Structure formats: C-alpha cells, structure tokens
Amino acid sequence: MKLLFLFLTFSTLKVASQKYEPFQGKLVYSIEMADTATHKFIPTRTMVIYTNDTIVRIENETNQLGKQVVIKHTLLKKSILLLQNNGDKYAIQTDLSKQEKNKKIDSLKSLITYKKKFGRVKILGFEANKMELKVKGKKQAVEILYLKQFSPKYIDAFNEIPGLPVRYYINTEDGVAVYTLVYLEKVKLNNDLFGIPIDYKKVSFDQFMDEMIKKKQDK
C-alpha cells in the first residue's frame, strides 16, 4: 500500500521531552479501509511491531510488494528495510538523521496542526486520549487516539503527538486506511528478531533502485 504523504512514510524519531514508560513487547494493529464499500476488494490486514524499546521491527503487508520488514534503531537513527524481489533479498539501509533535514518533509509537516480534545476512549483496557489533526487546506479534521504513557517512536506516523497512536488514519492510493491497536503484550523478546539475515544483500536505496532499473533494462 503506497502512502501518498511522504511525512507519514518515514519516522523522524522525534518525541516530546516528557517521560514515557519503557515498552518491550509486541503491538498488533488492524488495517482496514475507512470506506466500507472497498472491504470486499481490500480485506483487513495487520501490522505487527516488536520492540525492545530501542530497536523496533515492523512487519507489514503491501499490495505491490508483499511482506515488508523494517528494522529501525531509534537512538542511532538508522533503518533497514528487508525486501524480497523476484527471489532476490535486499536489506535497504537508510539514514533517518538525513531525512530529518529534508526540507520537503519539513514543509509537509508545517501544513499539519494538532489540538488536544477532551474525553477518553477505552482501548485494550487503557484510557486513550484524543487529539485532533488538521491539514492546511482541508476542511475536515481527523481524530487520533493515543496512549500518553508510551512513546510514539515505535510506529512510523505522527511522532509529534505526545504518546503512542492507537487509532489513526493514513491516506493511501486505495483510499483512507484506519489503523487500530488490537493487541498489546509486554514480553521479553529474542534479539534475533532485530538482526539482518545473512542471505540478505545490504544496499543503499540508490543502489537498490539502480539494480531494479538494470534488471528492467535487461529484460
């Protein structure tokens, strides 16, 4: 599923200065289209997140490329995308600190304003706070639910809000997708989850694109 907004594709890994409860364990989000008429064409999927609080592994299904795995280090600000393409396995490396300096991303973020709302909603036994997101030029605001005790750094969206988003919306080429937290488990994880398999070729994004172009030309 291709994201239409670049600022939602990559995390800037910036979090508020407030203290968060360290989280180690597993998070599962359901992903479904907001337009119920598309449910029979685009079934509900899941996004699974594992974290030891410093390193995060995000497993996602996409319509174009199948399963994708992102492993990111929140302190070193490095990210690896594990991707399979026609039998070849790639570990695409990204320096997130350079993305923070990207003027295009900064300009997109400047179009968004956040406003806290009154009231709370129960999600998995937790009291979720409300926040309103407004995009400049759009009449309708979007409501985000978040848990203020956990950091937003574990997912690649809305890192500017003061907590972990547990219900949020993302625009995609197929329409608006709704992400809802459906499972949360605190558990010690095996460090192997955060490693790069030895059969994956480490490349930069530019190197990966060069290989894809070359393969297309060779056909």
N, C-alpha and C positions, 0 to 999 in steps of 0.2 A: 504494500500500500504506500504510494508515494505521497509524501507530505507536501502541501502547497506552500507552507510558510517555513522558510529556512530557519527562522529563530526557534522553531519547535523541533527541528531535526537534530540539532546538536545542543548539548547542555553547556552552559557557560560555567557551571560548577560554582557559581557564586551563591552564598547563603547568607542569611541575616546573622548578625552578631550574637543573637540570643543563644542560650544554651539549649541543646537538644539531647534527648535521651539516646545513647548509642544503640544502634539496632544491628543485630546479627541474625540472619534467618532468611525466610522465603516470603515473597509477596506474589500474589497472583491477581492479575486484572482481567476482567472480561472486556472484550472489544466488540461492540455492535453498532450498526448504523442507526443514527437518530431517526431517519425516515423508515418507518416500519414496512413500507412498500418494497424496500430493497432487501428485506431479510431473507427472502427465498432465493435471491441471487447471491447475496453475500452473507453467509452464515456467521454466527457469533464465533469469535476466536479468542485466544488467550495470550497474554504477555506474562512471562514468568521472570521474576527477578530474584537473584541470590546475592547476598552481600555479607561481608564480614565487617561492615561499617566503613572500611577504607576502599576496598575493591568491590566493584559491582559487576555482576554478569546479568545481561538482559537477553532473554530468548524471545524472539518474535517471529510471527509468520507473515510473509508478504505475498501479495497476489502475483507479482512479477518474478521474484527470485526465490520463493520458498522460505525455508527457515534461515533466519539470520541470528547470529550471536554477537553481542557487543560486550567487550570486557574493558572497563574503564577504571583508572586509578584516580580517585578524587583528590589526592594530595599532589601527585606528580603531574596531574592534568594531562594524562596520556590515555589514548583509547585505541583498541584493536577491534576491527570488525572481522569476524570469521565467516567466510562466504565460500560456497561451492558453486562452480560454474562449469557445466559440461564435463564433469568429472575432475576438474582441477580445483584444488583447495587453496584459498588465499587467506592470509592474515594481514589485513589492510590497516596500516598504522597511521594514526592521526595525532597531531599535537594540538590539544584543546586550548592551550595558552595562546597560540597564534590566532585561533578563532575568536578569542575574546577581544582581540584588537581589530577584528574585521569591521570596517565602517558600515558595510551593508547590513550586517547583523545588528549593529548598534542602532542604525537608522530605523530598522523594522521594530526594534524593541521600543523606540521612542514613540511609536504610534499606539502603544498599549498603556492603559491606566488601570490601576487596581483600587478597589474600595471595599473595606470590610463591611459585612452585613450582620444584623442581629439575628439571633436564633441559631440552634444547632440541630444536627441530624445524626441519628444513631447509625453507625456502620460497623458491623462485626463487634458490637459491644462497646465501641469507642464513641465518644462525643466529637463529631466532626464540625468544625467551624465553617462559616460561609464567607466567600469573597466574590465580589463582582468584577468581572474583567470586561473592559470596554476597548474596542479597537476604533481608532480615529476614522471617521467617515462612515462607520456602521451605526445604524440606529439602535439595534438590539444588543443588549449586554448579555454576557454569559455568566452563569453562576458556577463557581468552583467550590468543591468541598475539600477540606484539608484537616489533617491531624497536627495540631500545633506542637505536640511533644516529639515528633520525629522530623528529621531534616528532609528538605525537598531534593537533596543531592542524589537520591537513589534512582530517580527517573529522569528522562531527557525532555522535560517540559516544565514550564512555569517555575523556574528556580528562584524567581524574585518574590514568590509568596512565602509567608512565614510558617511553613510547615509542609508535610508530605501530602500532595494531592491524592485524594481517594475517589473523586469523581470529577472528570474533566472532559473537555471536548476538543477535538482536533479536526481541522479541515483537511480533507484528502481529495484526491482526484475522483473518488467514488461518492463523495458527499461528506457530511459531518459524522465523525466516529465518536462514540461515547465510551470512555474508559472508566470502569468501576472496580474498585478493590473488592474482591470476593473471598480472599484468603490471606491470612497473616499468621505466620508461625515464627516464634523466636527459637532458634536452634543453632547449635554449633555446626559449621559446615566443613566439608573436606576441602583442603586447599587446592586439590586437583581441579576443582571447578573453575578456578581463576587462572589456570595455566593455558598456554598455547600448545595444541597438539603438534607433535614433531613432524607430522606429514603435511602441515600447512606451510606454504611459502610466504615469508614475510616480505611485504612490498609497501611502498607508499601509495597514496591514492593516485598520483600521477602515473606511477609505474603500472598500476593495475589498469588504468584507462588506456595506456599505451599498448598493453598486451591485448586488451579487448579489441582495440582498433586494428591491430596487426592480424589477429585471428579473423576478423571480419573481412579484411582485405585478401587474406589467403584463401578464402572460400571460393 
